Amino acid sequence: MAEEKRGCQKPEKLKGKPEECSPEQIKECHGEDPEHPCVKKKD
């Protein structure tokens, strides 16, 4: 399965790019996870 919306785990809730998600939206999608798993860190 292709990575939709740059790897967003909840594309049905995504309104823009995963990098643009608000803290509230991240909390809604991922609970108390301190990192946003949809935004891959570039090393």
MMTF fields as JSON, N, C-alpha, C and O atoms, coordinates in Angstrom:
{
  "mmtfVersion": "1.0.0",
  "mmtfProducer": "UNKNOWN",
  "numBonds": 171,
  "numAtoms": 172,
  "numGroups": 43,
  "numChains": 1,
  "numModels": 1,
  "chainsPerModel": [1],
  "groupsPerChain": [43],
  "chainIdList": ["A"],
  "bondAtomList": [4, 2, 8, 6, 12, 10, 16, 14, 20, 18, 24, 22, 28, 26, 32, 30, 36, 34, 40, 38, 44, 42, 48, 46, 52, 50, 56, 54, 60, 58, 64, 62, 68, 66, 72, 70, 76, 74, 80, 78, 84, 82, 88, 86, 92, 90, 96, 94, 100, 98, 104, 102, 108, 106, 112, 110, 116, 114, 120, 118, 124, 122, 128, 126, 132, 130, 136, 134, 140, 138, 144, 142, 148, 146, 152, 150, 156, 154, 160, 158, 164, 162, 168, 166],
  "bondOrderList": [1, 1, 1, 1, 1, 1, 1, 1, 1, 1, 1, 1, 1, 1, 1, 1, 1, 1, 1, 1, 1, 1, 1, 1, 1, 1, 1, 1, 1, 1, 1, 1, 1, 1, 1, 1, 1, 1, 1, 1, 1, 1],
  "groupList": [{"groupName": "MET", "atomNameList": ["N", "CA", "C", "O"], "elementList": ["N", "C", "C", "O"], "formalChargeList": [0, 0, 0, 0], "bondAtomList": [1, 0, 2, 1, 3, 2], "bondOrderList": [1, 1, 2], "singleLetterCode": "M", "chemCompType": "L-PEPTIDE LINKING"}, {"groupName": "ALA", "atomNameList": ["N", "CA", "C", "O"], "elementList": ["N", "C", "C", "O"], "formalChargeList": [0, 0, 0, 0], "bondAtomList": [1, 0, 2, 1, 3, 2], "bondOrderList": [1, 1, 2], "singleLetterCode": "A", "chemCompType": "L-PEPTIDE LINKING"}, {"groupName": "GLU", "atomNameList": ["N", "CA", "C", "O"], "elementList": ["N", "C", "C", "O"], "formalChargeList": [0, 0, 0, 0], "bondAtomList": [1, 0, 2, 1, 3, 2], "bondOrderList": [1, 1, 2], "singleLetterCode": "E", "chemCompType": "L-PEPTIDE LINKING"}, {"groupName": "LYS", "atomNameList": ["N", "CA", "C", "O"], "elementList": ["N", "C", "C", "O"], "formalChargeList": [0, 0, 0, 0], "bondAtomList": [1, 0, 2, 1, 3, 2], "bondOrderList": [1, 1, 2], "singleLetterCode": "K", "chemCompType": "L-PEPTIDE LINKING"}, {"groupName": "ARG", "atomNameList": ["N", "CA", "C", "O"], "elementList": ["N", "C", "C", "O"], "formalChargeList": [0, 0, 0, 0], "bondAtomList": [1, 0, 2, 1, 3, 2], "bondOrderList": [1, 1, 2], "singleLetterCode": "R", "chemCompType": "L-PEPTIDE LINKING"}, {"groupName": "GLY", "atomNameList": ["N", "CA", "C", "O"], "elementList": ["N", "C", "C", "O"], "formalChargeList": [0, 0, 0, 0], "bondAtomList": [1, 0, 2, 1, 3, 2], "bondOrderList": [1, 1, 2], "singleLetterCode": "G", "chemCompType": "PEPTIDE LINKING"}, {"groupName": "CYS", "atomNameList": ["N", "CA", "C", "O"], "elementList": ["N", "C", "C", "O"], "formalChargeList": [0, 0, 0, 0], "bondAtomList": [1, 0, 2, 1, 3, 2], "bondOrderList": [1, 1, 2], "singleLetterCode": "C", "chemCompType": "L-PEPTIDE LINKING"}, {"groupName": "GLN", "atomNameList": ["N", "CA", "C", "O"], "elementList": ["N", "C", "C", "O"], "formalChargeList": [0, 0, 0, 0], "bondAtomList": [1, 0, 2, 1, 3, 2], "bondOrderList": [1, 1, 2], "singleLetterCode": "Q", "chemCompType": "L-PEPTIDE LINKING"}, {"groupName": "PRO", "atomNameList": ["N", "CA", "C", "O"], "elementList": ["N", "C", "C", "O"], "formalChargeList": [0, 0, 0, 0], "bondAtomList": [1, 0, 2, 1, 3, 2], "bondOrderList": [1, 1, 2], "singleLetterCode": "P", "chemCompType": "L-PEPTIDE LINKING"}, {"groupName": "LEU", "atomNameList": ["N", "CA", "C", "O"], "elementList": ["N", "C", "C", "O"], "formalChargeList": [0, 0, 0, 0], "bondAtomList": [1, 0, 2, 1, 3, 2], "bondOrderList": [1, 1, 2], "singleLetterCode": "L", "chemCompType": "L-PEPTIDE LINKING"}, {"groupName": "SER", "atomNameList": ["N", "CA", "C", "O"], "elementList": ["N", "C", "C", "O"], "formalChargeList": [0, 0, 0, 0], "bondAtomList": [1, 0, 2, 1, 3, 2], "bondOrderList": [1, 1, 2], "singleLetterCode": "S", "chemCompType": "L-PEPTIDE LINKING"}, {"groupName": "ILE", "atomNameList": ["N", "CA", "C", "O"], "elementList": ["N", "C", "C", "O"], "formalChargeList": [0, 0, 0, 0], "bondAtomList": [1, 0, 2, 1, 3, 2], "bondOrderList": [1, 1, 2], "singleLetterCode": "I", "chemCompType": "L-PEPTIDE LINKING"}, {"groupName": "HIS", "atomNameList": ["N", "CA", "C", "O"], "elementList": ["N", "C", "C", "O"], "formalChargeList": [0, 0, 0, 0], "bondAtomList": [1, 0, 2, 1, 3, 2], "bondOrderList": [1, 1, 2], "singleLetterCode": "H", "chemCompType": "L-PEPTIDE LINKING"}, {"groupName": "ASP", "atomNameList": ["N", "CA", "C", "O"], "elementList": ["N", "C", "C", "O"], "formalChargeList": [0, 0, 0, 0], "bondAtomList": [1, 0, 2, 1, 3, 2], "bondOrderList": [1, 1, 2], "singleLetterCode": "D", "chemCompType": "L-PEPTIDE LINKING"}, {"groupName": "VAL", "atomNameList": ["N", "CA", "C", "O"], "elementList": ["N", "C", "C", "O"], "formalChargeList": [0, 0, 0, 0], "bondAtomList": [1, 0, 2, 1, 3, 2], "bondOrderList": [1, 1, 2], "singleLetterCode": "V", "chemCompType": "L-PEPTIDE LINKING"}],
  "groupTypeList": [0, 1, 2, 2, 3, 4, 5, 6, 7, 3, 8, 2, 3, 9, 3, 5, 3, 8, 2, 2, 6, 10, 8, 2, 7, 11, 3, 2, 6, 12, 5, 2, 13, 8, 2, 12, 8, 6, 14, 3, 3, 3, 13],
  "groupIdList": [1, 2, 3, 4, 5, 6, 7, 8, 9, 10, 11, 12, 13, 14, 15, 16, 17, 18, 19, 20, 21, 22, 23, 24, 25, 26, 27, 28, 29, 30, 31, 32, 33, 34, 35, 36, 37, 38, 39, 40, 41, 42, 43],
  "secStructList": [7, 7, 7, 4, 4, 4, 4, 7, 1, 7, 6, 6, 6, 7, 1, 1, 7, 4, 4, 4, 7, 7, 2, 2, 2, 2, 2, 2, 2, 2, 6, 6, 7, 1, 1, 7, 6, 6, 1, 7, 7, 7, 7],
  "xCoordList": [0.839, 0.0, 0.872, 1.809, 0.566, 1.369, 1.182, 0.121, 2.218, 2.152, 1.291, 1.712, 0.096, -0.801, -0.468, -0.061, -0.645, -0.443, 0.874, 0.892, 1.951, 3.282, 3.339, 3.978, 2.666, 2.774, 1.83, 2.025, 0.803, -0.14, -0.874, -1.38, -0.936, -1.607, -3.118, -3.847, -3.599, -5.04, -5.423, -5.881, -5.244, -5.469, -6.893, -7.122, -7.858, -9.232, -9.426, -10.386, -8.508, -8.592, -7.667, -7.727, -6.82, -5.813, -6.442, -7.169, -6.167, -6.711, -5.674, -6.032, -4.414, -3.337, -2.211, -2.443, -0.994, 0.144, 0.332, -0.011, 0.871, 1.093, 1.915, 1.71, 2.849, 3.682, 2.856, 3.284, 1.666, 0.838, -0.194, -0.969, -0.216, -1.197, -0.973, 0.158, -2.084, -2.008, -1.77, -2.056, -1.244, -1.075, -2.38, -2.375, -3.5, -4.794, -5.136, -5.66, -4.836, -5.127, -4.235, -4.693, -2.965, -2.043, -2.543, -2.54, -2.971, -3.483, -4.727, -4.886, -5.612, -6.83, -6.511, -7.15, -5.521, -5.177, -4.324, -4.471, -3.434, -2.393, -2.354, -1.461, -3.302, -3.316, -2.178, -1.854, -1.575, -0.563, 0.856, 1.828, 0.979, 2.298, 2.996, 2.483, 4.154, 4.82, 5.383, 5.583, 5.633, 6.109, 4.935, 3.985, 5.0, 3.98, 4.476, 5.352, 3.922, 4.447, 4.237, 4.891, 3.34, 3.117, 4.205, 4.367, 4.947, 6.003, 7.339, 7.819, 7.925, 9.199, 10.32, 10.403, 11.178, 12.319, 13.371, 13.684, 13.898, 14.961, 16.298, 16.602, 17.092, 18.396, 19.456, 20.609],
  "yCoordList": [-1.207, 0.0, 1.255, 1.369, 2.168, 3.389, 4.284, 4.294, 5.031, 6.001, 7.175, 7.965, 7.287, 8.38, 9.61, 9.492, 10.802, 12.051, 12.068, 12.436, 11.68, 11.665, 10.809, 11.184, 9.649, 8.73, 9.029, 8.516, 9.854, 10.138, 8.869, 8.147, 8.592, 7.387, 7.552, 6.561, 8.794, 9.071, 10.039, 11.147, 9.643, 10.584, 11.131, 12.212, 10.389, 10.882, 12.101, 12.854, 12.293, 13.451, 14.583, 15.681, 14.321, 15.297, 16.429, 16.182, 17.654, 18.813, 19.476, 20.175, 19.263, 19.839, 18.822, 17.645, 19.283, 18.373, 17.924, 18.668, 16.719, 16.271, 17.244, 17.354, 17.953, 18.922, 20.077, 20.763, 20.299, 21.443, 21.091, 21.955, 19.843, 19.452, 20.225, 20.416, 20.662, 21.341, 20.318, 19.134, 20.768, 19.849, 19.149, 17.978, 19.875, 19.268, 18.155, 17.11, 18.39, 17.38, 16.157, 15.024, 16.386, 15.281, 14.458, 13.228, 15.143, 14.45, 13.631, 12.505, 14.21, 13.51, 12.246, 11.209, 12.343, 11.203, 10.165, 8.965, 10.626, 9.735, 9.646, 9.005, 10.275, 10.224, 11.034, 12.114, 10.52, 11.267, 11.104, 11.447, 10.588, 10.409, 11.763, 12.642, 11.956, 13.265, 13.616, 14.79, 12.62, 12.836, 12.677, 11.952, 13.345, 13.152, 12.079, 12.34, 10.865, 9.751, 9.92, 9.241, 10.809, 11.017, 11.868, 11.847, 12.615, 13.484, 12.798, 12.702, 12.327, 11.629, 12.655, 13.625, 12.43, 13.309, 13.045, 11.896, 14.115, 13.977, 14.126, 15.178, 13.052, 13.08, 13.745, 13.856],
  "zCoordList": [0.0, 0.0, 0.0, 0.791, -0.867, -0.994, 0.218, 0.843, 0.538, 1.631, 1.172, 0.327, 1.726, 1.369, 2.204, 3.359, 1.609, 2.328, 3.107, 4.282, 2.474, 3.093, 4.35, 5.334, 4.316, 5.437, 6.586, 7.687, 6.356, 7.429, 7.823, 6.963, 9.123, 9.617, 9.653, 9.695, 9.637, 9.702, 8.581, 8.862, 7.314, 6.205, 6.151, 5.607, 6.716, 6.7, 7.61, 7.446, 8.571, 9.468, 9.035, 9.587, 8.056, 7.652, 6.846, 5.884, 7.234, 6.531, 5.626, 4.679, 5.91, 5.102, 5.022, 4.748, 5.261, 5.318, 6.768, 7.687, 6.99, 8.366, 9.202, 10.411, 8.558, 9.276, 9.821, 10.749, 9.248, 9.629, 10.704, 11.114, 11.164, 12.176, 13.472, 13.92, 14.057, 15.352, 16.454, 16.274, 17.602, 18.738, 19.116, 19.495, 19.011, 19.326, 18.338, 18.724, 17.056, 16.037, 16.234, 16.092, 16.561, 16.822, 18.009, 17.967, 19.06, 20.246, 19.904, 20.374, 19.076, 18.672, 17.877, 18.058, 17.003, 16.146, 16.868, 16.635, 17.742, 18.259, 19.775, 20.331, 20.453, 21.908, 22.501, 22.007, 23.552, 24.296, 23.738, 24.412, 22.527, 21.924, 21.789, 21.096, 22.432, 22.387, 21.009, 20.697, 20.205, 18.837, 17.878, 18.171, 16.746, 15.712, 14.758, 13.933, 14.862, 14.055, 12.558, 11.766, 12.157, 10.719, 10.073, 8.853, 10.882, 10.349, 10.581, 11.711, 9.5, 9.6, 9.767, 9.013, 10.762, 10.98, 9.894, 9.582, 9.337, 8.341, 9.063, 9.624, 9.039, 9.723, 8.862, 9.278]
}
